[in-house]
Amino acid sequence: MRRGEAIAQLGGGPTLIRLFVAEEDINRVAKGQNVLISLNTYPDETFEAKVSQVFPAFDAQEQSFLIEAEFISRPERVMAGTQLQANIIVGQKAQALVIPTEYLLDGNQVALANQELRTIEVGLSNDRWTEVLAGLEATDELILKPAN
């Protein structure tokens, strides 16, 4: 051994991201899916990761299922325990018509600017966005809270 020569390397493995997934969503999550990560320490950046492990046991303490992901594009510095937000990409569609979920009335109706209530067919949905499969055109104007 010579002066200045490394004798050990610490933390050389991948940085694991532990995510808790709600019971109603776990069946849509699979190993290899892409994940978009926003770290509180890098608020203006999004990092890519992949699901590396889906644990089959329900975590009673967290009331959810545990999965792990590994960074594809890793930030320069990540501290253990950093808080984050993650979006697991469970499906993608090109040219999908989506509306804010809060515009839905009774699950499958929307209010148009002309006060018409219209029933639509919905597809994929989350707490922010809902895919519209039929019953609405991109040019239709919606209102959030109808008068009646």
C-alpha positions as a Markdown table, in Angstrom:
| # | Residue | x | y | z |
|---|---|---|---|---|
| 1 | Met | 0.0 | 0.0 | 0.0 |
| 2 | Arg | 1.2 | 3.4 | -0.9 |
| 3 | Arg | 0.5 | 6.8 | 0.4 |
| 4 | Gly | -2.8 | 8.2 | -1.1 |
| 5 | Glu | -4.0 | 4.8 | -2.3 |
| 6 | Ala | -7.6 | 4.0 | -1.5 |
| 7 | Ile | -8.1 | 1.1 | 1.0 |
| 8 | Ala | -11.9 | 1.0 | 0.8 |
| 9 | Gln | -14.8 | 2.4 | -1.1 |
| 10 | Leu | -18.0 | 3.2 | 0.8 |
| 11 | Gly | -21.5 | 3.4 | -0.6 |
| 12 | Gly | -20.5 | 2.1 | -4.0 |
| 13 | Gly | -23.8 | 0.3 | -4.7 |
| 14 | Pro | -27.0 | 1.7 | -6.2 |
| 15 | Thr | -29.0 | 4.3 | -4.3 |
| 16 | Leu | -32.3 | 2.6 | -3.4 |
| 17 | Ile | -35.5 | 4.5 | -3.2 |
| 18 | Arg | -38.1 | 3.1 | -0.9 |
| 19 | Leu | -41.7 | 3.8 | -1.9 |
| 20 | Phe | -45.0 | 3.0 | -0.2 |
| 21 | Val | -47.8 | 2.2 | -2.6 |
| 22 | Ala | -51.5 | 2.1 | -1.6 |
| 23 | Glu | -53.2 | -1.2 | -1.6 |
| 24 | Glu | -55.6 | -0.2 | -4.4 |
| 25 | Asp | -52.7 | 0.6 | -6.7 |
| 26 | Ile | -50.2 | -2.2 | -6.0 |
| 27 | Asn | -51.6 | -4.5 | -8.7 |
| 28 | Arg | -50.6 | -1.9 | -11.4 |
| 29 | Val | -47.0 | -1.8 | -10.3 |
| 30 | Ala | -44.4 | -4.2 | -11.7 |
| 31 | Lys | -40.6 | -4.6 | -11.7 |
| 32 | Gly | -39.0 | -2.5 | -14.5 |
| 33 | Gln | -41.6 | 0.3 | -14.7 |
| 34 | Asn | -40.3 | 3.8 | -15.0 |
| 35 | Val | -40.6 | 6.2 | -12.0 |
| 36 | Leu | -40.3 | 10.0 | -12.0 |
| 37 | Ile | -38.7 | 11.2 | -8.8 |
| 38 | Ser | -38.9 | 14.8 | -7.4 |
| 39 | Leu | -36.5 | 15.3 | -4.4 |
| 40 | Asn | -37.2 | 18.0 | -1.9 |
| 41 | Thr | -33.5 | 18.9 | -2.0 |
| 42 | Tyr | -33.7 | 19.4 | -5.8 |
| 43 | Pro | -37.1 | 21.1 | -6.1 |
| 44 | Asp | -36.8 | 22.1 | -9.8 |
| 45 | Glu | -35.5 | 18.8 | -11.1 |
| 46 | Thr | -37.0 | 15.4 | -12.0 |
| 47 | Phe | -35.0 | 12.3 | -11.9 |
| 48 | Glu | -35.7 | 8.9 | -13.6 |
| 49 | Ala | -35.7 | 5.6 | -11.8 |
| 50 | Lys | -36.9 | 2.1 | -12.4 |
| 51 | Val | -38.8 | -0.2 | -10.1 |
| 52 | Ser | -36.3 | -2.9 | -9.0 |
| 53 | Gln | -38.4 | -4.8 | -6.4 |
| 54 | Val | -42.0 | -5.2 | -5.4 |
| 55 | Phe | -42.4 | -6.8 | -2.0 |
| 56 | Pro | -45.5 | -9.0 | -1.8 |
| 57 | Ala | -46.3 | -8.4 | 1.9 |
| 58 | Phe | -48.6 | -5.7 | 3.2 |
| 59 | Asp | -46.9 | -3.3 | 5.6 |
| 60 | Ala | -49.4 | -2.9 | 8.5 |
| 61 | Gln | -47.5 | 0.0 | 10.1 |
| 62 | Glu | -47.5 | 2.0 | 6.9 |
| 63 | Gln | -50.8 | 0.7 | 5.6 |
| 64 | Ser | -49.3 | 0.1 | 2.2 |
| 65 | Phe | -47.0 | -2.1 | 0.1 |
| 66 | Leu | -43.3 | -1.4 | -0.1 |
| 67 | Ile | -41.4 | -1.2 | -3.4 |
| 68 | Glu | -37.9 | -0.3 | -4.2 |
| 69 | Ala | -36.6 | 1.7 | -7.2 |
| 70 | Glu | -33.1 | 2.5 | -8.4 |
| 71 | Phe | -32.1 | 5.8 | -10.0 |
| 72 | Ile | -31.4 | 5.8 | -13.8 |
| 73 | Ser | -30.3 | 9.5 | -13.7 |
| 74 | Arg | -29.0 | 10.1 | -10.2 |
| 75 | Pro | -28.5 | 13.5 | -8.6 |
| 76 | Glu | -25.0 | 14.5 | -7.6 |
| 77 | Arg | -25.7 | 14.2 | -3.9 |
| 78 | Val | -28.5 | 12.3 | -2.2 |
| 79 | Met | -28.7 | 12.1 | 1.6 |
| 80 | Ala | -30.2 | 9.1 | 3.3 |
| 81 | Gly | -33.8 | 9.9 | 4.4 |
| 82 | Thr | -34.4 | 12.6 | 1.8 |
| 83 | Gln | -38.1 | 13.2 | 1.3 |
| 84 | Leu | -39.4 | 12.8 | -2.2 |
| 85 | Gln | -42.5 | 12.5 | -4.4 |
| 86 | Ala | -42.7 | 9.7 | -6.9 |
| 87 | Asn | -44.9 | 8.9 | -9.9 |
| 88 | Ile | -44.8 | 5.4 | -11.2 |
| 89 | Ile | -45.6 | 5.2 | -14.9 |
| 90 | Val | -48.1 | 2.4 | -15.1 |
| 91 | Gly | -49.3 | 3.2 | -18.6 |
| 92 | Gln | -48.9 | 5.7 | -21.4 |
| 93 | Lys | -51.0 | 6.7 | -24.3 |
| 94 | Ala | -50.1 | 9.0 | -27.2 |
| 95 | Gln | -52.7 | 11.6 | -28.1 |
| 96 | Ala | -55.0 | 10.9 | -25.1 |
| 97 | Leu | -57.6 | 13.5 | -24.2 |
| 98 | Val | -57.4 | 14.2 | -20.5 |
| 99 | Ile | -59.2 | 16.6 | -18.1 |
| 100 | Pro | -58.6 | 17.6 | -14.5 |
| 101 | Thr | -60.3 | 14.9 | -12.3 |
| 102 | Glu | -61.9 | 17.7 | -10.2 |
| 103 | Tyr | -64.1 | 18.5 | -13.3 |
| 104 | Leu | -65.9 | 15.2 | -13.1 |
| 105 | Leu | -69.4 | 15.1 | -11.6 |
| 106 | Asp | -70.7 | 11.8 | -10.3 |
| 107 | Gly | -67.7 | 10.0 | -11.8 |
| 108 | Asn | -68.6 | 10.2 | -15.5 |
| 109 | Gln | -70.3 | 13.6 | -16.2 |
| 110 | Val | -68.9 | 17.0 | -17.0 |
| 111 | Ala | -70.5 | 20.5 | -17.2 |
| 112 | Leu | -70.0 | 22.4 | -20.4 |
| 113 | Ala | -69.7 | 26.1 | -20.7 |
| 114 | Asn | -73.2 | 26.2 | -22.2 |
| 115 | Gln | -74.6 | 24.7 | -19.0 |
| 116 | Glu | -75.1 | 21.3 | -20.6 |
| 117 | Leu | -74.3 | 18.2 | -18.5 |
| 118 | Arg | -72.7 | 15.5 | -20.6 |
| 119 | Thr | -72.0 | 11.9 | -19.8 |
| 120 | Ile | -68.5 | 10.7 | -20.9 |
| 121 | Glu | -66.6 | 7.5 | -20.9 |
| 122 | Val | -63.6 | 7.6 | -18.7 |
| 123 | Gly | -60.3 | 5.6 | -18.9 |
| 124 | Leu | -57.2 | 5.8 | -16.8 |
| 125 | Ser | -57.5 | 8.2 | -13.9 |
| 126 | Asn | -55.7 | 9.4 | -10.8 |
| 127 | Asp | -56.3 | 12.2 | -8.3 |
| 128 | Arg | -55.2 | 14.9 | -10.8 |
| 129 | Trp | -56.1 | 13.7 | -14.3 |
| 130 | Thr | -58.7 | 11.6 | -16.0 |
| 131 | Glu | -58.5 | 10.2 | -19.5 |
| 132 | Val | -61.6 | 10.7 | -21.7 |
| 133 | Leu | -62.3 | 7.8 | -24.1 |
| 134 | Ala | -65.6 | 9.1 | -25.6 |
| 135 | Gly | -68.2 | 11.8 | -25.3 |
| 136 | Leu | -66.0 | 14.9 | -25.3 |
| 137 | Glu | -63.9 | 16.7 | -27.9 |
| 138 | Ala | -60.7 | 18.7 | -27.3 |
| 139 | Thr | -62.5 | 21.9 | -28.3 |
| 140 | Asp | -65.4 | 21.5 | -25.7 |
| 141 | Glu | -65.2 | 24.1 | -23.0 |
| 142 | Leu | -65.8 | 22.8 | -19.4 |
| 143 | Ile | -66.7 | 24.6 | -16.3 |
| 144 | Leu | -65.7 | 23.4 | -12.8 |
| 145 | Lys | -68.8 | 24.3 | -10.8 |
| 146 | Pro | -72.1 | 24.4 | -12.7 |
| 147 | Ala | -74.7 | 27.0 | -11.6 |
| 148 | Asn | -77.3 | 24.4 | -10.5 |
